[in-house]
Amino acid sequence: MARFRPTSRDPVDPRQVLRQRAAERRHSLAALSRMLRRPDRYLARFVREGVPVALSKRDHQLLADHFGVDQRQMGVRDLWAGD
C-alpha cells in the first residue's frame, strides 16, 4: 500500500500532526476514532498505513475543534479549506 509522502506543496503532514497532538494530550488514536464515530483502528491505520489517503472534511473539522486549533494546523489541504 502506498503511504502518504508530503511534497513541497504539502508542508504539514496531517498524519504526523495528528500523532503529535494525540501524544501531547495523551489521547489514544482509538479514543479519537470513537469520537469520530469510526472503528477503533481508523486513525491508527490513517497514521501508520496511509489508509484512508485523506480524512474527510468532517473528520478534520471535528479533530481541529477537539484540539482547539484551525484545520490548517491539523494539516488540512487547500482542497477542503475553501469548502
ZIJO-V201613 format. One record per backbone hydrogen bond with DSSP energy under -1.0 kcal/mol. CO is the residue of the C=O (numbers start at 0). NH is the residue of the N-H. Records with the same first field share a line. If there is no record, write none. Layout:
CO = NH, NH
//
This chain:
6 = 9
12 = 16
13 = 17
14 = 18
15 = 19
16 = 20
17 = 21
18 = 22
19 = 23
20 = 24
21 = 26
27 = 31
28 = 32
29 = 33
30 = 34
31 = 35
32 = 37
33 = 36
38 = 41
40 = 44
41 = 45
42 = 46
43 = 47
44 = 48, 49, 50
55 = 59
56 = 60
57 = 61
58 = 62
59 = 63
60 = 64
61 = 65
62 = 66
63 = 68
69 = 72
70 = 73, 75
71 = 74
76 = 79, 80
79 = 82
//
